[in-house]
């Protein structure tokens, strides 16, 4: 006899996927006023398949926080700014902007999380939509905290070709999705292609 509270089989398991939450750090090689796209973020983690080819390790990404520090300019000002856009096609939410200007005494610093209802605050597939906008000077340090999800059977090719990679490695790229030789956001990791 089955009672009301008993179930005859195990409950369904939801979306099972590999999820990785990480803080990634980059040093900025030249002054930037740039949109970082979801495609850029997903191209930061690659599985190398040849000397010039790679696939993204993850299929979706959600931004948790972006923090930026910039060295003060002696006798001048240094400004950093992060913006999460609000309404984007298919998603809604209030945008956020944080900026800080140093007057040559201490580093300019901002730390900002996206709204939960914004596109950046929800898992997104690779696209040219901006996850966030970033303004910072040369020498700034950028930390991006994000959660990545792998989707079984989905291994999109990286946006840009690799240069001199060895097959079979998990490697990183710049925050702009570009290779070590051309990125303006050099990752602080061991294997950069």
Protein Blocks (a to p, Z undefined) as FASTA:
>chain_A
ZZfkbcfbdcdddddddddddddddddfbdcdddddfklmmmmpccdfbfkbccdfbfbd
cdfbdcddddddehiacdddddddfbdehiacdddddddddehlaccdddddddfkbmkl
pccdddfbdfbdcdddehiacdddddddddehiacddfbdcehiaehiacdddfkopafk
lpcbdcddfbdZZ
